[in-house]
């Protein structure tokens, strides 16, 4: 982002967050992002945002929960191919499974997909946070974090790493050591696997379920 800010200007950059299910939209300019780094913006074109806990109760600023959106354009959503309806509230808010929080100014922050969350030793780990921390290492070209079955932890945090082409090859100990310098202990990968290429779609998406199944579930 800072590269784009240098090329253009923060006021000329517009970022947005939406869902395939057309539940609503958030947006913010680059100068807003600088004041609220990491945010995906506030409700756009009538979109309203709620953060709810597992019991459907509203959460306050800074509290992590399920993201629910309501917008005028979402009223016509139809389910095709037998897909189950999305979680919804009686007054029309719907969730597509993302977890996040609002700040005191109403800006939304995304933590991860609930389906991707790893419960390890009773603690919740969001793969996106670990991936962002490791991606800053100059020796890592790409990384995906998944949870693998483990008799001690229930699920252990496992890093699938694609090494950068330049520089000395990374070792498992180096990856874990770097993670320890940037993350809480329970978020640090227990194991590291190196691959030639991490499979991504044209939209840069990862099939985490397939990666987990390929490694024994």
C-alpha positions in Angstrom: 0.0 0.0 0.0 2.7 2.5 0.9 4.2 1.9 -2.6 0.9 2.9 -4.2 0.7 5.9 -1.8 4.1 7.0 -3.1 3.1 6.6 -6.7 -0.2 8.3 -6.5 -1.4 9.8 -3.2 -3.4 8.3 -0.3 -6.5 10.3 -1.3 -6.5 8.7 -4.7 -6.4 5.1 -3.4 -9.8 3.4 -2.6 -10.0 0.1 -0.9 -13.1 -2.1 -0.4 -14.4 -5.2 1.2 -17.3 -7.3 0.0 -18.5 -10.8 -0.3 -19.4 -13.1 -3.2 -22.9 -13.4 -1.6 -23.4 -9.6 -2.1 -24.2 -9.0 1.5 -22.9 -5.5 1.5 -19.8 -3.4 1.0 -17.3 -1.4 3.0 -14.8 1.1 1.6 -12.1 3.6 2.7 -9.6 6.0 1.1 -5.9 5.6 1.6 -5.7 8.6 4.0 -8.4 6.9 6.1 -6.3 3.7 6.1 -3.3 5.6 7.4 -5.4 6.7 10.3 -6.9 3.2 10.8 -4.2 0.9 9.5 -5.4 -2.6 8.7 -9.0 -1.6 8.3 -11.2 -2.4 5.4 -13.4 0.7 5.9 -16.9 1.6 7.1 -20.3 0.7 5.6 -20.7 1.9 2.0 -23.9 2.7 0.1 -26.2 1.9 3.0 -24.3 -1.1 4.3 -24.7 -1.6 8.1 -22.2 -3.6 10.2 -22.7 -5.7 13.3 -20.2 -7.9 15.2 -22.0 -10.7 17.1 -20.8 -13.4 19.4 -21.7 -17.1 19.2 -25.0 -16.4 20.9 -25.9 -13.6 18.5 -25.3 -10.8 21.0 -23.7 -7.5 19.8 -20.1 -6.9 20.7 -18.4 -3.6 21.4 -15.4 -1.9 19.8 -12.3 -4.1 19.8 -14.2 -7.3 20.6 -13.7 -10.1 18.1 -16.8 -11.9 16.7 -18.7 -12.8 13.5 -19.2 -10.1 11.0 -22.8 -9.5 9.9 -23.8 -7.1 7.2 -27.1 -5.6 6.0 -27.5 -3.6 2.8 -30.3 -2.7 0.4 -28.8 -4.7 -2.4 -28.6 -7.9 -0.3 -32.4 -8.5 -0.1 -32.5 -10.4 -3.4 -29.9 -13.1 -2.5 -31.0 -16.6 -3.7 -29.4 -19.9 -2.8 -28.5 -22.2 -5.7 -27.3 -25.8 -5.9 -28.6 -26.8 -2.5 -26.3 -24.4 -0.6 -27.4 -23.9 3.0 -28.7 -20.4 3.9 -26.2 -18.0 5.4 -26.5 -17.3 9.2 -28.9 -14.4 9.6 -30.6 -12.3 12.2 -34.4 -11.6 12.5 -33.8 -8.0 11.2 -31.9 -9.0 8.1 -28.2 -9.0 8.9 -26.3 -11.9 7.3 -22.8 -13.4 7.8 -20.6 -15.2 5.3 -18.3 -16.6 8.0 -15.7 -13.9 8.4 -14.4 -12.9 11.9 -13.4 -9.4 12.8 -14.0 -6.3 15.0 -15.0 -2.7 14.8 -13.0 0.2 16.3 -14.5 3.1 18.2 -15.0 5.0 14.9 -16.9 2.2 13.2 -14.1 1.0 11.0 -14.1 -2.7 10.3 -11.0 -5.0 10.7 -11.0 -8.6 9.3 -9.2 -11.3 11.3 -9.9 -14.4 9.2 -12.5 -16.9 8.0 -14.2 -18.8 10.9 -13.8 -22.0 8.9 -10.0 -21.4 8.7 -9.5 -20.7 12.4 -7.2 -23.2 14.2 -8.1 -24.3 17.8 -4.8 -25.5 19.2 -4.4 -26.4 22.9 -7.7 -24.5 23.6 -6.5 -21.2 22.0 -7.7 -19.7 18.8 -5.2 -19.0 16.0 -6.0 -17.1 12.9 -3.9 -18.3 9.9 -4.0 -14.9 8.2 -2.2 -13.3 11.2 0.6 -15.9 11.2 0.9 -15.7 7.4 1.3 -11.9 7.5 4.0 -12.2 10.1 6.0 -14.8 8.2 5.5 -13.2 4.8 7.7 -10.3 5.8 10.7 -12.6 5.9 12.9 -12.0 2.9 13.5 -15.7 2.5 9.8 -16.6 2.2 8.1 -16.2 -1.2 4.7 -17.6 -0.1 3.3 -19.2 3.0 0.0 -20.9 4.1 -0.9 -21.8 7.6 -3.1 -24.8 8.3 -4.1 -26.8 11.4 -3.2 -30.5 11.4 -4.6 -33.2 13.7 -2.3 -33.6 16.7 -2.7 -35.9 19.8 -1.3 -33.3 22.1 -2.7 -30.0 20.8 -5.9 -31.2 19.0 -4.7 -29.2 16.0 -1.1 -28.0 15.6 -0.2 -24.9 13.7 1.6 -26.1 10.6 3.4 -23.8 8.1 3.6 -24.7 4.4 6.4 -22.5 3.0 7.6 -21.7 -0.5 11.2 -20.4 -0.2 12.3 -17.3 -2.1 14.6 -18.0 -5.0 17.4 -15.7 -3.9 19.5 -16.1 -0.8 20.4 -19.1 1.3 17.7 -21.7 1.8 15.6 -21.3 4.9 15.5 -24.1 7.6 12.6 -25.1 9.8 14.5 -23.7 12.8 14.9 -20.3 11.1 11.2 -20.1 10.2 10.1 -21.0 13.8 12.7 -18.6 15.3 11.4 -15.7 13.1 7.8 -16.5 14.1 8.8 -16.5 17.8 10.1 -13.0 17.4 6.8 -11.7 16.0 4.0 -13.8 17.5 2.7 -15.0 20.8 4.0 -18.5 21.7 0.8 -20.3 21.0 0.6 -18.8 17.5 4.1 -20.0 16.5 4.0 -23.0 14.0 4.9 -26.3 15.6 6.1 -27.7 12.3 7.2 -26.4 9.0 7.0 -27.9 5.5 8.8 -26.6 2.4 7.3 -27.0 -1.1 8.4 -25.9 -4.5 5.1 -24.0 -5.2 2.0 -23.3 -3.2 -1.1 -24.0 -5.3 -3.2 -20.9 -5.7 -6.1 -20.1 -8.1 -6.0 -17.2 -10.6 -7.7 -15.2 -7.8 -4.8 -16.1 -5.5 -7.1 -18.2 -3.3 -6.1 -21.4 -1.4 -8.1 -24.5 -0.9 -7.1 -25.1 2.8 -9.4 -28.1 3.2 -7.6 -29.9 0.3 -4.2 -29.1 1.8 -5.3 -30.4 5.2 -6.7 -33.6 3.7 -3.6 -34.2 1.6 -1.6 -34.2 4.9 -3.8 -36.6 6.8 -6.5 -34.3 8.0 
